[in-house]
Amino acid sequence: MRTESPSAPPRISKARARLYGILLTLLLLCTVEGAARLLYVLLPKTLGLAVPPQLTQLDPDLGWSLRPGASATSKRTGDIIRYVINSKGLRDEETPYEKPAGITRIVLLGDSRTFGFGVPIEKHYSMLLEGYLDQVECINMGVDGYGVDQELLMLRKEGFKYHPNIVMALVSHFGDERHLHDSRWGMGKPQFILGENATLTLTNVPVSNNAAWYVHARTLDCIASASRAYSMLRDLLLHVAHSFKPPAAPAVAAEVDIPEGMTAAQWAHQQQLYGTALAILMAMDAECAAHNAVFVLLTQMPELHGLAQAVGLRSLDLTVPMRNDRFPLPDGLAHFNEAGNGVLAWEVAQYLQREGLADMIPLLPPCSP
């Protein structure tokens, strides 16, 4: 009696196996993305960058700039902050270049504090300052990571197009000594070289020294910017990498004599740090005057304030009013929260009145009883 051998299971064609593999991969990716989005909602805050990198783009003239039309959110501070970039590449309302009759314009230059790191734009000092003043438009030209050199170039490239009456540069620190370098964090940037008689020579324009790894990372950011799983993983990795970075030494005051405990080389470096910044600020002042605008330095550096006043620059020292331990954002983010932005706006408004600039931009009249 013959026994029949068990029949072999039907074989799956290669095409069908490939299809199943694709479907399984898509299901896995959707599951991971869904879990990441749920986790984003449930977590009190996320790690990594407070300003999503997909908001910026490489720029041959400035090093980097805000990407027109970009938008993204961050939960780094514990609150969901939405960043929206207008069509001209500013974190601001849409504003035409041409200035309407009867309107006074203030152009605000700066780094992440002027950009509005970690605060809603409606509670940023640019918007709050408009609330103190009558018939005034504040144009927010702050860009995360900018040094005073890039701020001058931003003023030249975009700022004067708005026909400003007043230009204000907020310089709170010399973090990473940005204006003394032609690259930062893998990104190339322009650099001014200070020569004799405080002359400035612009170098590395167009920018050509971006790190290859950074260019690839930015490309990946653009492709995967819609993925919450990708952005959370990226921010986690950046947070871990940043934890190994040694803290930057604070800038030391410029002095006439070599201070005790500092070598001649260290002192010369500090002189270059402050001297280059001061020359750039003087260039801002001169170019503003040529465009019939008033330049004002806003700073939390008493040494820079003193040097600026010594060469005839208008300067407001914000050190005392901003020295409040309730103003910094959480987790050592070292930027102003909403309360700090409110005080900053009030101090600037009062300065404008105190210095006689209120004739140009009057304060709002008091409310009727």
C-alpha positions in Angstrom: 0.0 0.0 0.0 1.5 3.3 -1.1 1.5 6.3 1.3 1.1 9.7 -0.2 3.8 12.2 0.8 2.6 15.4 2.4 2.1 18.2 -0.1 4.5 21.1 0.2 3.0 24.5 1.3 2.4 26.8 -1.6 5.4 29.1 -2.3 4.9 32.9 -2.2 6.1 34.6 -5.2 9.0 37.1 -4.9 6.7 40.0 -6.0 4.2 39.2 -3.3 6.9 38.7 -0.7 8.3 42.1 -1.6 4.8 43.7 -1.3 4.3 42.1 2.1 7.7 43.5 3.2 6.8 47.0 2.1 3.4 46.9 3.8 5.0 45.6 7.0 7.6 48.3 6.9 5.0 51.0 6.3 2.9 49.6 9.2 5.9 49.7 11.5 6.8 53.2 10.5 3.2 54.4 11.0 3.2 52.7 14.4 6.4 54.4 15.5 5.3 57.8 14.1 1.9 57.5 15.9 3.6 56.5 19.2 6.0 59.5 18.8 3.1 61.9 18.3 1.3 60.5 21.3 4.4 60.7 23.4 4.9 64.3 22.3 1.5 65.2 23.7 2.0 63.3 26.9 5.5 64.4 27.8 5.6 67.6 29.8 8.5 68.8 27.6 11.0 67.5 25.1 14.7 67.6 24.8 17.0 69.0 22.2 16.6 72.3 20.4 14.2 75.0 21.3 14.3 76.3 17.7 13.6 73.6 15.2 16.4 73.5 12.6 14.0 73.2 9.7 13.2 76.9 10.2 16.6 77.9 8.8 18.4 77.5 5.6 22.0 78.0 4.4 22.7 81.4 3.1 25.7 82.4 0.9 25.6 86.0 2.2 24.8 85.5 5.9 25.8 82.0 6.6 22.3 81.0 7.5 18.9 82.7 7.5 15.3 81.9 8.3 13.5 80.0 5.5 10.6 82.0 4.1 7.2 80.3 4.7 8.6 77.8 7.2 6.7 76.8 10.3 7.4 74.4 13.2 6.6 73.8 16.9 8.8 73.1 19.9 8.0 71.9 23.4 11.4 72.3 24.8 10.3 74.9 27.4 7.3 72.9 28.6 4.9 74.9 26.5 4.2 74.3 22.8 5.7 77.3 21.0 4.8 77.8 17.3 7.4 79.5 15.1 6.1 80.9 11.8 8.4 82.6 9.3 6.9 85.1 6.9 7.5 85.4 3.1 10.5 87.6 3.6 12.3 85.3 6.0 11.4 87.0 9.3 9.6 85.8 12.4 7.1 88.6 12.1 3.9 89.6 10.5 3.8 90.2 6.8 5.0 93.8 6.3 5.7 95.4 2.9 9.0 97.2 2.3 7.3 100.5 1.5 6.4 102.4 4.7 2.9 103.9 4.9 2.6 107.6 5.6 2.5 108.5 9.3 4.1 105.2 10.4 7.4 105.1 12.3 9.5 101.9 11.9 11.9 100.3 14.2 14.2 97.6 12.9 15.3 95.1 15.6 18.5 93.2 15.1 19.8 90.4 17.2 20.3 86.7 17.9 17.9 84.2 19.5 16.6 86.7 22.0 15.4 89.0 19.3 14.2 86.0 17.2 12.1 85.0 20.2 13.6 81.8 21.5 11.1 79.9 23.6 8.3 82.5 23.6 5.1 83.0 21.6 5.6 85.8 19.1 2.6 87.8 20.5 4.4 88.0 23.8 7.8 88.8 22.4 9.3 92.3 23.1 9.0 93.3 19.4 5.2 93.0 19.6 4.9 94.4 23.2 7.0 97.4 22.2 4.4 98.2 19.5 1.8 98.2 22.2 3.5 101.0 24.1 4.0 103.2 21.1 1.6 105.0 18.7 1.7 104.4 14.9 4.8 102.2 15.1 5.8 99.0 13.3 8.7 97.0 14.8 10.4 94.8 12.2 11.9 91.7 13.9 15.1 90.7 12.2 16.5 88.4 14.9 18.0 85.1 13.8 19.0 82.3 16.1 22.8 82.1 16.5 23.7 85.4 14.9 26.7 87.5 15.9 27.0 91.3 15.6 28.7 90.8 12.2 25.8 88.9 10.7 23.4 91.5 12.2 25.2 94.3 10.3 25.0 92.2 7.1 21.3 91.5 7.7 20.8 95.3 8.2 22.5 95.9 4.8 20.7 93.1 3.0 17.1 93.5 4.3 16.9 96.1 7.1 17.2 99.3 5.1 14.6 98.1 2.6 12.0 98.9 5.3 13.1 102.5 5.5 13.5 102.4 9.3 13.5 105.5 11.5 15.3 103.7 14.3 17.5 100.6 14.3 18.2 98.7 17.6 20.7 95.9 18.0 20.2 93.7 21.1 23.7 92.4 22.1 23.3 90.4 25.4 26.6 88.4 25.2 29.5 87.4 23.0 28.6 83.7 23.2 31.0 81.4 21.3 32.8 84.6 20.2 30.8 84.3 17.0 32.0 87.5 15.4 35.6 86.3 15.5 35.1 83.2 13.5 34.1 82.2 9.9 32.2 79.1 11.0 30.1 78.0 14.0 28.5 74.6 14.7 29.4 73.2 11.3 28.0 76.2 9.4 30.2 78.6 7.6 29.6 82.3 8.0 31.0 85.7 6.9 33.7 87.3 9.0 34.9 90.8 9.4 38.7 91.2 10.0 39.6 94.3 12.1 42.5 96.2 10.6 44.3 99.4 11.5 42.2 102.5 12.3 39.2 100.2 13.1 38.8 99.3 9.5 36.7 96.2 8.7 37.4 93.8 5.9 34.6 91.3 5.0 35.8 87.8 4.2 34.3 84.4 3.4 31.5 85.8 1.2 30.0 84.0 -0.5 30.2 81.4 2.3 32.0 78.3 1.0 33.1 76.4 4.1 30.0 74.6 5.4 30.9 71.2 6.9 29.8 68.3 4.7 28.1 66.5 7.5 26.1 69.6 8.3 24.9 70.0 4.7 23.8 66.3 4.7 22.0 66.8 8.0 20.1 69.8 6.8 19.1 67.9 3.7 17.7 65.1 5.9 15.9 67.7 8.1 14.1 69.1 5.0 13.0 65.6 3.9 11.9 64.4 7.3 10.7 67.6 8.9 7.1 66.3 8.9 8.0 63.3 11.1 7.6 63.7 14.8 9.6 60.5 15.4 12.5 61.8 13.5 12.5 65.2 15.2 12.3 63.7 18.7 15.2 61.3 17.9 17.2 64.1 16.4 16.6 66.4 19.4 17.5 63.6 21.9 20.8 62.9 20.1 21.6 66.7 20.0 20.8 66.9 23.7 23.2 64.1 24.5 25.9 65.6 22.3 25.5 69.0 23.9 25.8 67.5 27.4 29.4 66.6 26.6 30.3 70.2 25.4 32.3 72.2 28.0 30.6 75.4 29.0 31.9 78.5 27.2 34.0 80.9 29.2 32.2 84.3 29.7 33.7 87.3 27.9 36.0 89.3 30.1 35.7 93.1 30.2 38.0 95.1 28.0 40.5 97.0 30.1 43.2 99.6 29.6 45.7 97.6 31.7 46.3 93.9 31.6 44.1 92.6 34.5 45.6 90.4 37.2 45.7 86.8 36.3 45.5 87.3 32.6 48.4 86.8 30.2 49.3 89.3 27.5 47.9 87.0 24.8 44.6 86.5 26.7 44.3 90.3 27.1 45.1 90.9 23.4 42.3 88.4 22.5 39.8 90.2 24.7 40.8 93.5 23.1 40.2 91.9 19.7 36.8 90.6 20.9 35.6 93.9 22.1 37.4 96.0 19.5 35.9 94.1 16.5 32.4 94.2 18.0 32.7 98.0 18.7 33.9 98.6 15.1 30.9 96.7 13.7 28.5 98.7 15.9 30.1 101.9 14.8 29.6 100.8 11.2 25.9 100.1 12.0 25.6 103.7 13.4 27.3 105.3 10.4 25.2 103.4 7.9 22.0 104.2 9.8 22.9 107.9 9.7 23.5 107.6 6.0 19.9 106.2 5.7 18.4 108.9 8.0 17.9 106.4 10.8 18.9 106.5 14.5 21.0 103.6 15.8 20.7 102.4 19.4 22.6 99.6 21.1 20.7 97.5 23.6 23.0 95.4 25.8 23.4 93.5 29.1 27.2 94.0 29.0 28.2 97.0 31.1 31.7 97.0 29.5 30.3 97.2 26.0 27.8 99.9 27.1 30.7 102.0 28.4 32.8 101.5 25.3 29.9 102.4 23.1 29.2 105.6 25.0 32.8 106.5 24.9 32.8 106.6 21.1 29.5 108.5 20.9 27.0 105.6 20.3 23.6 105.6 21.8 23.4 102.7 24.2 20.9 101.4 26.8 22.4 99.2 29.5 19.7 96.6 30.4 21.9 94.8 33.0 19.9 95.9 36.1 16.3 95.7 34.8 16.9 92.3 33.3 18.7 90.9 36.4 15.8 89.0 37.8 15.9 85.3 38.5 12.3 84.9 37.5 13.0 85.9 33.9 15.1 83.0 32.5 13.4 80.1 30.7 13.6 76.7 32.6 16.4 74.2 32.4 19.2 76.7 32.0 18.0 77.8 28.6 19.3 81.3 29.5 16.8 83.3 27.5 14.0 85.7 28.5 10.6 84.3 29.3 7.4 86.2 28.6 7.8 88.4 31.8 11.3 89.3 30.8 10.2 90.3 27.3 7.6 92.5 28.8 10.1 94.3 31.0 12.5 94.7 28.1 9.8 96.3 25.9 8.9 98.7 28.7 12.6 99.7 29.3 13.1 100.4 25.6 9.9 102.5 25.4 10.9 104.5 28.4 14.4 105.0 27.0 13.0 106.4 23.7 11.0 108.9 25.7 13.9 109.8 28.0 16.3 110.4 25.2 14.0 112.7 23.3 13.1 110.1 20.6 9.5 110.2 21.8 9.0 113.2 19.5 9.7 110.7 16.6 7.5 107.9 18.1 5.1 109.2 20.8 4.0 106.9 23.6 0.3 106.0 23.5 -1.8 108.5 25.3 -3.1 107.4 28.8 -6.4 105.6 28.9 -9.5 107.7 29.7 -10.8 107.3 33.2 
